[in-house]
Amino acid sequence: MKTISANILCIIILLTTGCTTKKFIINTQPEGAYIGNFFKSDVTPMEEKITFFGKSAEYHYTLMKRGYLPDTVIITRDSPPEVNFSMKRIDGVSVESTEPIELSLHNVNLLPVNVEIMLHKGVGNMDKYEHSDELSKLAFTGLNEELHAIHSDTMISLIDIPVGQNWQSTSDELEVYLKTLKPALLAYYPEPTSILDILERNEGLFSTLLEQVKSSCTNQYIVFAWCRSIKSTTGRIIGNLVASMASATVAGIETATYGMPVSYADPSAFAIDNSTLFVAYIVDPNTGEVLEIKQRVVPYDLTERENLKEFAKLILTFPSKQPEK
């Protein structure tokens, strides 16, 4: 008991001695740079209140701006109230970000859509997510079949690429790179994010497509998309049902005995989260630059044919939908 009390006392001393909150204004030259860390992100100049615990506490902020080398700003309790930071130019890279684009059903050209099915296993918080290669292949084939089956002239264009070994390896390479990009940072990355090198290395797959898109009299865009679909297994559904019933029973007994439940139970741990994330990367065919990243989530998985049909309709008309919330 004495040891516990001593530990609590030490924690209180650590929290109450040397704890200081200061306000800083962080400026960059030029201004308008992205600045952020794990807790907060903004655009410079940024005003920030920082609480320091202990004499050696410091906060690191990442700086990014198109055409400038990324850098790190370190704020300590001894930093001046106004922190000024000069960023260094990258030779040969324009500081101008790409202007916002307007997508329509007539300027979007969709590549075959990748699909990944993740099985949600286990009970409650003792769970795990596991990739299903078999279900992913079935969903990929089924979704792309549905896209072609219901396609019409009033929907976005579909790009016919043979989905053999060459496309599989190329799409995997595209997906690995594109997943590293964050939508909110596209305008701030030091250099334009581009897949041009991948397109050029796989000229046999894309040459005809690029010629057709570039020769159009209107601005056309290529879209690479992937989906991650989560399906709760039958074992998880049954296990969660039994566990939630048992939890309710225990809560009833505790209420009768003590006047209130005394055991903690997290209802969200037993939720069934069948859902699908759709991510579309809009690419300029002339430069390979990734111009926008659009995301949507729907409350169903892609292991059922009816769901695939519904999802295919959403994809084929996504430029005309309301912006994501």
N, C-alpha and C positions, 0 to 999 in steps of 0.2 A: 504493500500500500504506500509505503514511504517512497519507493522507487517511482511509482506512478505519479504521485504528487510532485516529486522533484522534476520529472519529465514535463509535466504540465506547466510548472513554474518556469522552466527553461524556455518553453515555447512562447509563453506570455512575454518573457523578457526580450526574446528575439524579435517579436512582433511589435513591441512598444518602444524599444530603444533603437535609434538609428532609422526609424521609419519616417520618411519625408516625402511630401507630394509637392512637385514643382510644375509650373506651366512653361512650356517651350513653344516657340514659333520656329518651324523649320523651313528655310528658304533654299531654293536651288537656282542656279544660273545656268541655263534658262529655267524659268518657272514652268509649271504644267507637267512636271514629271510625276510618274507613279511612285508613291512611297508607301511601304507597308511592311508588316511583320505578321506573326501568327495571330495577333490580337486585333489588329486594325489596319485598314488601308485607306488611302486618300490620294489627292493630287496636290502638289505643292503650289503655294505655301500652305503648310498644315499647322494648325494649332493643336497642341496635345498636352494633357495633364498626365504626368507620370509619377507613380508612387515607387519609391526606392526602399527596398528592405535590405538593410545592411550596407556597410560602407563600400563594398566592392560591386554593388549591383549596377548593371548597365543594360541598355536596350539597343538592339540592332535593328535597323530599318534598311530594307532593300530599295534602291533607287533604279528606275528604268525610264528611258525616254527614247523615242525613235531617233536614230542617228547619233546616239551618244553611248559611251561605254557604261555598262551597268556598274553600280558601286554600292557601298554600304556606309550608312551613317550610324555612328555609335554615340549614344546619349548617356552620360553619367550624371551623378548628382552635382559634379563640378562643372558641367557644361554651361555656357552662358545662356541666358534666357532666349536669345535669338541666335539660332544656329544657321550659318550661311555656308552653302556647299556649291562649288563650281564643278560641273560635269565636263568630261572630255569628249570631243567630237570623234566620230569614226569617219575617217577619210573615205570619200566616194559613196557614202550612204546618205540619201536624202532624209531631211528631218520632217518632211511632209508625210503624214499618214494618209492612207487611201480614203477617199470620200465615201460616205455611206452609200450603199447600193439599194436599189428597189427591185425586189424579186417579184416575178409574176409567173403565171402558169405558162407563159410563152418564152421565157428566157432561162429556164432551169432544165438541165440535162442530167439525169440521174444514172449513176453507175450501179451495177448489182449491189444489193444491200446485204452487208454482213450481219449475221445473227449469232448471238451467244446465249445459250440457255444455262442458267445457274440454278441448281437444286438447293433449296433451303431445307436442311436436315436438323434433327435434334428436337429437344423439347425446351420451351421457355428460353432463358438466356444461355442454356447449355446447347448452343446451336453452331452450325457451320454452313458455309456456302461451298458448293462443289460443282465444277464445270462438268457438263454432260456433252461429250463429243457426239454421241449418237443423236440426241435430241437437237443439238445445234445444227447438225447436217440436215436433219429432217425439216427443221424450221427454216433454214436458209433456202432449201429447195422449194418448200411450200410457199414461202412469202414471195419469192421472185416469180414463181408460177402465177400466183394471184395478181401480182403487179401487171403482168402481161395479159392476163385473162380479162381484167376489168378496165384496162387502159383505153382511153378515147382521146379524141382531138381536143377536148376541153380540159385535159390534164397535162401535167408536166411531161416532158419527153423522156423516154427510156433509152439508155444506151445499150446496144446489143454487143456484149463482149463474151467470147467463149469462156465459160467458167471452168476451165481445166486447170492443170497444175500451174501454168504460168500466171493465171489470174489469182489463184489462191496465194501463191508466194508474194505476188505484188501487193494484193490487198492487205495481207498480213503486215507487210512493211509499211504501207500507208497508215494502217491503223495504229501501229506501234508509235510512229512519229506524231500523228495527229492527236493521240490521246495525251501527249505531253503539253498541248496548248490549252491555255485558259481563255475563255471568251472575253473576260473583262480586260485582258492584257494584250489583245491583238494589236491595239493602236499604240502600245507602249514598248513592245519588244524592240531591242536595239536595232535589229534588222528585220525587214519584212519576212514573215514566215512563208516558206515556199516549198512546194513538192515538185518543182520543175526538174530537179535532178532525177527523181524517181520516174517521172514521165519520160524523160529522155533516155534513161537506161532501159526502159521497157517500150521502146519505140514501136516494136512490132504490134503491141497491144493497142497503143493509143494514137498512132500516126493518122489513120483514117478519121478517127473521131475528132482529133484536134484540127485537121484541115477543114472538116465540115463546120465545126463550131466557129472557127476563125473567119471563114468565108461568109458568115451570115451578115446581113445588113444591119442587124441590131446587136447590142451587147448581149452575149450569151455567157452562161456560167455552168461549170461542171460541179456536180454535187457528189461527194463521197459520204456515205452514211453507214452507221452501224447501230445495232440494237443490243441491249443487254436485258434479257428477260429472266425474272425470278419466279420460280415455281416451287411452292411448298410441297414436300412429299406427303404421301398418304400417312406415313408414320408420324410426321410432325403434326398433321392436322388432328389425328386421333389422340396422339400424346398430349397435345395442348388442350384438347377438350377434356380429357381425363384430369389433367393437372389443374385446370381452371375450376372444375367441379370439386376437386379435393380441396383447393384453396378456399372456395366458398364455404365448404363444410367446416373447415378449420376455423374460419372467421366467425361462423355461426356459433360454434362451441365456445370460442374465446369470448364472444359477446355475452353469451349466457352466463359464463363463469366470472368474467372480470368487468362486464359492463361495456366493453369495447374490444375490437381486435387488437392484439398486441404483437402479432407477427407481421413483418413487412411483406407485402406482395406487390409486384409490379405488373399491372394488367397488360401493359404494352408488350411485355415479354411473350405473351401468348397470342399476339395478333398474327393473322395470316396475311403476308405481304406480297401476294401475287401482283406483279407489276412489270412494266416494260419501259425502259429508257430509250428514246430515239435521239441520236445526235447526228446532225447534218453539217458537213463542212463545205462551205461555198467557195469555189476556187475560180480564179481568173485564168482561163485557158492560155492566154498570151504570156503571162509571167509566172504562172504556177502559184501565185500568192493566195494564201487563205484569207479571204476577205471578211467572212462572218462565220460564226458557229451558232447554230440554232439547236435548242433542246426541247423535248417534250416528254412527258411521262403519262402513261395510260394505266388504268387500274386492272389490267389483266395480263396473263402471260401468253406466249405465242406457241403453246403446245397443242392448241385446238384449232381445227380448220376454220371455224366460224370467226375466231379471234384473228386469224391471219387475214381473212377477207376484210374485216373491219379495219385492221391496221393498215392494209394495203391502200384502202380508200383514203385514210388520213395522210399517208405519205404522198400519194399522187396529187393531193390538193393542198399540201402544207403551206405554200406561199400565200394562199388566199385566206388562211385562217388568221384569227386574232393573235397578236403577239403573246408569247408565253408569259405566264404569271410568275 
